[in-house]
Amino acid sequence: MVKFMPINQRFLVVKTKDSKQITYMEYDKISGYPIKPKNNIKFQDAINVKSMILINPTLIEKMVDIKARKRFNHLINLLAIIYEDDDTSGEGLRLAHNEAEKFRMEIINKYKKYISDEKLELLENKLAILEDEINLRMEYLLAANEELSRDGKSR
């Protein structure tokens, strides 16, 4: 019985005006931003890509900015839904607070080395404002629930 070993070669296709050449690169030593394609869509007559490493700093910054903006907008939409839903238990606000904290940790751990200091500070300030708003709403809801419980027990 013959066992086949998987081929572990990696290549980079460099396109120039005059010639197309294939260059061998060691991806383990390249520092960049790793990305993976969505939905595993496969095309015929095309190269299927499982993962990719972005090396260009401006492209990395744009990609990280797009991802962070999309995640921030998702958080704002979540807050809008929670505010429209008149939930008196505060469970939705706790969920939103957890999501905001998770996003803050993701910014620090994942995106900090790829994004400029000004954009990082701006994003952290926006997130701090959202967290303050969530905390204010939670305190208001807690005070309102205490007021209702005090009114209900007094006779």
QUIWOUR-V223059 format. One record per backbone hydrogen bond with DSSP energy under -1.0 kcal/mol. CO is the residue of the C=O (numbers start at 1). NH is the residue of the N-H. E is the energy in kcal/mol with one decimal. If there is no record, write none. Layout:
co->CO nh->NH e->E
co->CO nh->NH e->E
This chain:
co->12 nh->23 e->-2.5
co->14 nh->21 e->-1.5
co->19 nh->16 e->-1.5
co->21 nh->14 e->-2.1
co->23 nh->12 e->-2.1
co->26 nh->29 e->-1.0
co->33 nh->54 e->-2.8
co->35 nh->52 e->-2.7
co->38 nh->41 e->-1.1
co->52 nh->35 e->-3.1
co->54 nh->33 e->-2.0
co->56 nh->60 e->-2.4
co->57 nh->61 e->-2.4
co->58 nh->62 e->-2.2
co->59 nh->63 e->-2.4
co->60 nh->64 e->-2.7
co->61 nh->65 e->-2.3
co->62 nh->66 e->-2.4
co->63 nh->67 e->-2.3
co->64 nh->68 e->-2.7
co->65 nh->69 e->-2.6
co->66 nh->70 e->-2.4
co->67 nh->71 e->-2.2
co->68 nh->72 e->-2.5
co->69 nh->73 e->-2.5
co->70 nh->74 e->-1.8
co->71 nh->75 e->-1.9
co->72 nh->76 e->-2.1
co->73 nh->77 e->-2.6
co->74 nh->78 e->-2.2
co->75 nh->79 e->-2.1
co->76 nh->80 e->-2.3
co->77 nh->81 e->-2.2
co->78 nh->82 e->-2.2
co->79 nh->83 e->-2.7
co->80 nh->84 e->-1.9
co->81 nh->85 e->-1.8
co->85 nh->87 e->-2.4
co->90 nh->94 e->-1.9
co->91 nh->95 e->-2.1
co->92 nh->96 e->-2.4
co->93 nh->97 e->-2.3
co->94 nh->98 e->-2.3
co->95 nh->99 e->-2.3
co->96 nh->100 e->-2.4
co->97 nh->101 e->-2.3
co->98 nh->102 e->-2.5
co->99 nh->103 e->-2.4
co->100 nh->104 e->-2.2
co->101 nh->105 e->-2.2
co->102 nh->106 e->-2.1
co->103 nh->107 e->-2.3
co->104 nh->108 e->-2.2
co->105 nh->109 e->-2.9
co->106 nh->110 e->-2.7
co->106 nh->111 e->-1.1
co->107 nh->112 e->-1.1
co->111 nh->114 e->-1.3
co->111 nh->115 e->-1.4
co->116 nh->120 e->-2.3
co->117 nh->121 e->-2.5
co->118 nh->122 e->-2.4
co->119 nh->123 e->-2.5
co->120 nh->124 e->-2.3
co->121 nh->125 e->-2.3
co->122 nh->126 e->-2.3
co->123 nh->127 e->-2.3
co->124 nh->128 e->-2.2
co->125 nh->129 e->-2.2
co->126 nh->130 e->-2.2
co->127 nh->131 e->-2.5
co->128 nh->132 e->-2.5
co->129 nh->133 e->-2.2
co->130 nh->134 e->-2.4
co->131 nh->135 e->-2.7
co->132 nh->136 e->-2.5
co->133 nh->137 e->-2.4
co->134 nh->138 e->-2.4
co->135 nh->139 e->-2.5
co->136 nh->140 e->-2.6
co->137 nh->141 e->-2.6
co->138 nh->142 e->-2.4
co->139 nh->143 e->-2.6
co->140 nh->144 e->-2.5
co->141 nh->145 e->-2.3
co->142 nh->146 e->-2.2
co->143 nh->147 e->-2.3
co->144 nh->148 e->-2.2
co->145 nh->149 e->-2.3
co->146 nh->150 e->-2.4
co->147 nh->151 e->-2.3
co->148 nh->152 e->-2.0
co->149 nh->153 e->-1.4
co->150 nh->154 e->-1.3
